[in-house]
């Protein structure tokens, strides 16, 4: 694999994703460096799931776009727009997963990137056209002779041990202009497993991370409390800074903290909205060739709701629908009763989609924010979901079991024996699902037989009606004939003569 390893222009799925998600698709910088750990991490995660590299690319770009959506809301609150930001520092920038979206919002000459990987800085300066600063392993050696109006440290402090956490925060705070803002993300204590206790000081470090090259004692995984962060900001700023927490503001996972010395606008005016979420549980072709999709879409914002689920085929919207049935598993996972009615489904008629077409399915909330549930070929999606059923009620039961199993794994409370029981129950449910699907096919065949018999009966009824009408016409003809009139006169005469009874 080399820096030009990905001929993305010819990849129809990536082309569709960029066309839908990039502000200026024709100018979007798609190339990914061979050393990009975030891309390699996505590749490994997707490979573990049995998928190809296209899904890793979509995941990689989608995270970059999601970070931009978060940063954009904060920038618009403080500066009005990216156009009003004189300088931007992307600290711990990596190989440009976020920066390639940022340069579509503001000129590259206003952007500085900094990372401990010199190759990452080199890649971004040469390919993305931004200015670069190679970082250091020790905070005291990071000496910069200028300040910045906007600084982002995304997924950096979530890896720092306590001994460097404070010094790096001091460094970045000191790089702010008087009216600047600092944004940094952390792992909140709520992400800790239930059996792990947070130390009294409010910070917990573990020497584990996705990095394959950095010393895990220096770059691991860190969890903090809100109290720890606020007190630390108070310390490094000498009590001058204002700080605001956005819970799970980064990709609906890490908390985002916003620090500023001059509160131009009150934090209450920062109406931060999370992106919606969702998933496609079922994708299958029906017996008539239509594509059936089923899943859930939900919005976790306080007064948010899903406006619609859009289905695009080859960049064209071909179907729209709204959540309309209950998904107790989704409401339980998010612990929010308001999103109970999050289930949706729709059909794409046979003439609107083929297995080779590129499909984009997205959920859009009432704030206009969107989340792409899937971007792939129809064939790929159907293949990935082929083991799932079209029977919604049974599918919900399976989803509930999967949710319970995932929660048990995260909390570490489920023993191996209970896990085996749950797996057995899941297998039983899947068997029931297959049986129900078989019964559904039998019922459909019986319905076709009944419909055929009904058509025959209707044809027979039409024939009988025609015969009856002919008979009635013959009777009318007979009654109007001279013979019939003479016959009627003859019977009247007989009655007068008293012969009617004979």
C-alpha positions in Angstrom: 0.0 0.0 0.0 1.3 3.5 -0.9 0.1 7.0 -0.6 -1.7 6.6 -4.0 -3.1 3.3 -2.9 -6.7 4.3 -3.3 -8.0 5.2 -6.7 -11.1 6.6 -5.1 -12.3 8.6 -8.1 -13.4 5.3 -9.7 -15.0 3.9 -6.6 -18.8 4.5 -7.0 -19.6 4.2 -3.3 -16.9 6.7 -2.2 -17.9 9.0 -5.1 -21.5 8.9 -3.9 -20.6 9.5 -0.3 -18.3 12.5 -1.1 -20.9 13.9 -3.5 -23.5 13.8 -0.7 -21.3 14.9 2.3 -18.6 17.2 1.0 -19.3 20.9 0.6 -17.4 21.0 -2.7 -17.2 17.4 -3.9 -15.2 18.3 -7.0 -12.4 19.8 -4.8 -12.5 17.3 -2.0 -9.1 15.8 -1.1 -9.7 12.0 -1.0 -6.2 10.5 -0.9 -5.3 8.8 2.4 -1.7 8.3 3.6 -0.5 4.7 4.0 0.6 5.4 7.5 -2.7 6.8 8.7 -3.5 4.9 11.9 -7.1 6.0 12.0 -7.6 4.6 8.5 -5.7 1.4 9.4 -7.8 1.1 12.6 -11.0 1.4 10.5 -9.6 -1.2 8.1 -8.9 -3.6 10.9 -12.3 -3.1 12.5 -14.1 -3.6 9.2 -11.9 -6.6 8.3 -12.8 -8.2 11.6 -16.4 -7.9 10.6 -15.7 -9.6 7.3 -16.2 -6.5 5.1 -14.1 -5.0 2.3 -12.0 -1.8 2.3 -14.8 0.4 0.9 -16.7 0.3 4.2 -13.5 1.3 6.1 -13.2 4.3 3.8 -16.8 5.3 4.3 -16.3 5.0 8.1 -13.1 7.0 8.0 -14.6 9.9 6.0 -17.9 9.8 8.0 -16.0 10.4 11.3 -14.1 13.3 9.8 -17.4 14.9 8.6 -19.0 14.3 12.0 -16.2 16.1 13.8 -16.6 19.0 11.4 -20.3 19.2 12.1 -19.5 19.5 15.8 -16.8 22.1 15.4 -18.9 24.1 13.0 -21.6 24.6 15.6 -19.1 26.0 18.2 -17.4 28.2 15.6 -20.7 29.7 14.5 -21.7 30.3 18.1 -18.4 32.2 18.9 -17.3 33.7 15.5 -20.4 33.7 13.4 -18.8 31.5 10.7 -15.5 30.0 9.7 -14.9 33.0 7.5 -14.4 35.1 10.7 -11.7 32.8 12.1 -8.3 34.4 11.5 -6.3 31.2 12.4 -7.1 27.6 13.3 -4.8 25.0 15.0 -5.7 21.3 14.6 -3.6 19.9 17.4 -2.9 16.1 17.4 -4.2 16.3 13.8 -3.2 12.9 12.6 -3.2 12.5 8.8 -6.1 14.8 8.0 -9.3 12.9 8.6 -10.9 16.1 9.9 -8.6 18.7 8.1 -9.7 17.6 4.6 -13.2 18.7 5.5 -12.0 21.9 7.3 -10.2 23.2 4.2 -13.5 23.3 2.5 -14.8 25.7 5.1 -11.8 28.1 5.4 -8.6 28.8 3.4 -5.7 26.4 4.0 -3.4 29.3 4.6 -5.3 30.1 7.8 -5.0 26.5 9.1 -2.1 25.0 11.1 -1.8 21.3 11.9 0.4 19.8 14.6 1.2 16.1 15.4 3.9 14.1 16.9 4.2 12.1 13.7 6.4 14.2 11.3 5.1 12.2 8.4 1.5 13.1 9.2 2.4 16.8 9.3 4.4 16.4 6.0 1.5 14.7 4.3 -1.0 17.4 5.3 1.3 20.3 4.4 2.1 18.8 0.9 -1.3 17.4 0.1 -3.8 19.6 1.9 -1.8 22.9 1.6 -1.9 23.8 5.3 0.9 24.9 7.6 2.5 22.3 9.8 4.1 22.1 13.3 5.8 18.8 14.4 4.9 18.2 18.0 7.0 16.7 20.8 6.7 13.9 23.4 7.2 16.3 26.2 5.0 19.4 26.7 7.9 21.5 27.9 9.6 21.1 24.5 6.6 22.3 22.5 7.7 25.9 21.8 5.5 27.9 19.4 6.1 31.6 18.7 2.6 32.5 17.7 -1.0 32.3 19.0 -4.2 31.0 17.5 -7.8 32.1 17.5 -9.3 28.6 17.4 -7.6 25.4 18.7 -9.0 21.9 18.5 -7.5 19.0 20.3 -9.7 16.1 19.3 -9.2 12.7 20.9 -5.9 13.8 22.5 -6.6 14.4 26.2 -8.6 11.1 26.1 -5.2 9.4 25.9 -3.0 11.5 28.3 -1.8 10.3 31.7 -2.2 12.8 34.6 1.4 13.9 34.5 1.1 15.3 31.0 -2.6 16.1 30.9 -2.2 19.3 32.9 1.0 20.5 31.1 -0.5 20.0 27.6 -3.7 21.8 28.6 -1.6 24.7 30.0 0.4 24.8 26.7 -2.7 25.0 24.5 -4.4 27.5 26.7 -1.3 29.7 26.5 -1.5 29.6 22.7 -4.9 31.2 22.6 -5.5 34.8 21.4 -7.4 37.0 23.9 -10.7 36.3 22.0 -9.8 32.7 21.0 -11.5 29.4 21.9 -10.0 26.1 22.8 -12.0 22.9 22.1 -10.8 19.5 23.5 -12.4 16.1 23.9 -12.2 13.6 26.8 -13.6 10.3 27.9 -16.1 11.0 30.6 -16.3 8.7 33.6 -19.7 7.5 32.4 -17.8 5.4 29.8 -16.1 3.4 32.5 -17.2 -0.1 33.1 -19.5 -0.4 36.1 -17.0 -2.5 38.1 -14.2 0.1 37.8 -14.2 2.9 40.3 -13.0 6.4 39.5 -10.2 7.6 41.8 -11.1 10.5 44.1 -8.9 12.9 42.1 -11.2 12.5 39.1 -8.8 11.0 36.5 -8.1 7.4 35.6 -5.4 6.3 33.1 -5.0 2.9 31.5 -2.0 2.0 29.3 -4.1 0.8 26.4 -4.8 2.4 23.0 -5.4 1.8 19.3 -1.9 3.2 18.5 0.6 0.6 17.3 3.6 2.8 17.6 3.3 5.2 20.6 4.4 4.2 24.1 1.2 3.1 25.8 2.5 4.5 29.1 2.5 7.9 27.5 -0.5 7.4 25.2 -3.1 5.2 26.6 -6.8 5.6 27.5 -7.9 8.3 30.0 -11.2 8.9 31.8 -12.0 12.1 33.8 -14.8 13.7 35.7 -16.4 17.0 34.9 -15.2 18.4 38.2 -11.6 17.5 37.4 -11.7 19.3 34.0 -13.4 22.4 35.4 -10.9 22.7 38.2 -8.0 22.1 35.9 -9.2 24.9 33.5 -9.5 27.2 36.5 -5.9 26.4 37.4 -4.3 26.8 34.0 -6.2 30.0 33.2 -5.6 31.6 36.6 -9.4 31.8 37.1 -9.9 33.9 33.9 -11.4 31.3 31.6 -15.0 30.3 31.0 -15.6 26.6 30.3 -18.6 24.7 28.9 -19.1 21.0 28.6 -21.0 19.4 25.7 -21.8 15.8 26.7 -20.8 13.3 24.0 -20.3 16.1 21.6 -17.7 14.2 19.5 -19.3 11.5 17.5 -21.8 11.0 20.3 -19.1 9.4 22.4 -16.4 11.7 23.8 -17.3 14.9 25.7 -16.3 18.2 24.2 -15.1 21.1 26.4 -15.1 24.7 25.1 -12.8 27.2 26.8 -12.6 30.9 26.2 -11.3 34.0 28.0 -13.9 36.4 26.5 -17.5 35.3 26.5 -18.7 37.1 23.4 -21.9 35.1 23.5 -23.3 33.4 26.5 -23.0 29.6 26.5 -26.8 29.4 26.7 -26.8 30.6 23.1 -24.8 27.6 22.0 -27.7 25.5 20.9 -25.7 22.4 20.3 -27.5 19.6 18.4 -26.4 16.0 18.2 -26.7 14.2 14.9 -29.5 11.7 14.7 -28.7 8.0 14.8 -30.0 4.8 13.2 -29.4 1.4 11.7 -30.6 -0.8 8.9 -31.6 -4.2 10.4 -33.1 -5.8 7.3 -32.3 -5.5 3.6 -33.7 -8.1 1.3 -35.3 -8.6 -2.1 -38.9 -9.7 -2.1 -40.3 -12.4 -4.4 -41.5 -9.7 -6.7 -38.1 -8.1 -7.0 -38.7 -5.1 -4.7 -36.0 -4.1 -2.2 -37.4 -4.1 1.4 -35.5 -2.1 4.1 -36.3 -2.1 7.8 -34.5 -0.4 10.7 -34.6 2.3 13.3 -33.9 6.0 13.4 -33.9 8.2 16.5 -32.9 11.6 17.7 -31.4 12.1 21.2 -31.7 15.9 21.3 -34.0 17.3 24.0 -36.7 18.4 21.7 -35.5 16.6 18.6 -37.3 14.3 16.3 -36.7 12.4 13.1 -38.3 14.3 10.2 -37.6 11.6 7.6 -35.5 8.7 6.5 -34.3 9.2 3.0 -33.2 6.5 0.5 -31.0 7.6 -2.4 -30.1 5.4 -5.3 -27.3 6.7 -7.5 -27.6 10.2 -5.9 -31.3 10.4 -6.5 -33.9 10.3 -3.7 -36.3 7.5 -4.5 -38.0 6.9 -1.2 -38.9 8.8 2.0 -40.5 7.5 5.1 -40.9 8.3 8.8 -40.5 6.1 12.0 -44.0 4.8 12.8 -43.7 1.7 15.1 -42.3 1.0 18.5 -38.8 -0.2 19.1 -38.5 -0.9 22.9 -34.9 -2.1 22.4 -33.9 1.4 21.0 -35.7 3.3 23.8 -34.1 1.1 26.4 -30.6 1.5 24.9 -30.8 5.3 24.9 -32.8 5.4 28.1 -35.3 7.7 26.5 -39.0 6.9 26.2 -39.5 9.7 23.7 -37.8 7.7 21.0 -39.8 4.6 21.5 -41.5 5.0 18.1 -38.3 4.8 16.1 -39.0 1.8 13.8 -39.3 2.3 10.1 -39.5 0.3 6.9 -40.0 0.9 3.2 -40.1 -0.8 -0.2 -38.2 0.2 -3.4 -40.1 -1.1 -6.4 -38.3 -3.4 -8.8 -37.8 -0.8 -11.5 -36.1 1.7 -9.2 -33.1 -0.4 -7.9 -30.7 -3.1 -9.0 -28.0 -5.0 -7.0 -25.2 -2.9 -8.6 -26.7 0.5 -7.7 -25.2 2.6 -4.9 -27.5 3.1 -2.0 -27.4 5.9 0.6 -29.8 5.8 3.5 -29.8 8.8 5.9 -31.9 10.0 8.9 -32.6 13.7 9.1 -33.8 15.4 12.3 -35.9 18.6 12.7 -32.7 20.7 12.9 -31.6 19.6 9.5 -28.8 17.5 10.9 -28.4 14.2 9.2 -26.7 10.8 9.8 -25.9 8.3 7.1 -27.1 4.9 8.1 -25.4 3.2 5.2 -23.5 3.9 2.0 -22.8 0.9 -0.1 -24.0 -1.1 -3.1 -27.4 -2.7 -2.9 -25.7 -6.1 -3.4 -23.3 -5.5 -0.5 -26.1 -4.4 1.9 -28.3 -7.3 1.1 -25.4 -9.7 1.5 -24.5 -8.3 4.9 -28.1 -8.5 6.1 -29.0 -11.9 4.4 -29.3 -13.8 7.7 -32.0 -11.4 8.9 -35.7 -11.8 8.4 -38.5 -9.7 6.9 -40.7 -10.5 10.0 -40.5 -7.3 12.0 -41.8 -8.6 15.3 -39.4 -11.5 15.5 -36.6 -9.3 14.3 -37.3 -6.9 17.3 -37.0 -9.8 19.7 -33.6 -10.7 18.3 -32.5 -7.1 18.4 -33.6 -6.9 22.1 -31.5 -10.0 22.9 -28.5 -8.5 21.0 -28.9 -5.2 22.9 -29.0 -7.0 26.2 -26.0 -9.1 25.3 -24.0 -6.0 24.3 -24.9 -4.2 27.5 -23.8 -7.3 29.5 -20.4 -7.3 27.7 -19.8 -3.6 28.4 -20.7 -3.7 32.0 -18.7 -6.9 32.6 -21.6 -8.3 34.7 -22.5 -11.3 32.6 -20.8 -14.5 33.5 -19.8 -17.0 30.8 -22.6 -19.3 31.7 -25.2 -16.6 31.4 -23.7 -15.6 28.0 -24.1 -19.2 26.8 -27.7 -19.2 27.9 -28.3 -16.0 26.1 -26.7 -17.4 22.9 -28.9 -20.5 23.2 -32.0 -18.3 23.5 -30.8 -16.3 20.5 -30.4 -19.5 18.5 -33.9 -20.6 19.6 -35.3 -17.3 18.5 -33.5 -17.6 15.1 -35.0 -21.0 14.7 -38.4 -19.7 15.4 -37.8 -16.9 13.0 -36.9 -19.4 10.2 -40.0 -21.4 11.0 -42.2 -18.3 10.9 -40.6 -17.3 7.6 -41.4 -20.8 6.2 -45.0 -20.5 7.4 -45.2 -17.1 5.8 -44.1 -18.6 2.4 -46.8 -21.4 2.8 -49.4 -18.8 3.5 -48.4 -16.7 0.5 -48.7 -19.8 -1.7 -52.1 -20.6 -0.3 -53.2 -17.0 -0.9 -52.1 -17.3 -4.5 -54.1 -20.6 -4.9 -57.2 -18.9 -3.3 -56.8 -15.9 -5.6 -56.7 -18.2 -8.6 -59.8 -20.1 -7.5 -61.6 -16.8 -6.9 -60.8 -15.7 -10.4 -62.3 -19.0 -11.8 -65.4 -18.6 -9.6 -65.9 -15.0 -10.8 -65.7 -16.1 -14.4 -68.3 -18.8 -13.7 -70.6 -16.2 -12.1 -70.3 -14.0 -15.1 -71.3 -16.9 -17.4 -74.3 -17.7 -15.2 -75.4 -14.1 -15.2 -75.2 -14.1 -19.0 -77.3 -17.3 -19.3 -79.9 -15.9 -16.9 -80.2 -12.7 -18.9 -80.7 -14.8 -22.1 -83.5 -16.8 -20.3 -85.2 -13.7 -19.1 -85.1 -12.3 -22.6 -86.8 -15.5 -24.0 -89.5 -15.3 -21.4 -90.2 -11.7 -22.3 -90.3 -12.6 -26.0 -92.8 -15.5 -25.4 -95.1 -13.3 -23.3 -95.3 -10.7 -26.0 -96.2 -13.3 -28.8 -99.7 -13.8 -30.3 -99.8 -17.4 -29.0 -99.2 -16.2 -25.4 -102.0 -13.6 -25.7 -104.5 -16.3 -27.1 -103.4 -18.6 -24.3 -104.1 -16.0 -21.7 -107.5 -15.2 -23.2 -108.4 -18.9 -23.3 -107.6 -19.3 -19.6 -109.7 -16.3 -18.7 -112.7 -17.8 -20.7 -112.3 -21.1 -18.9 -112.5 -19.4 -15.6 -115.7 -17.6 -16.6 -117.2 -20.9 -17.7 -116.2 -22.4 -14.4 -113.7 -24.7 -16.0 -110.5 -23.1 -14.5 -110.1 -25.8 -12.0 -109.9 -28.6 -14.6 
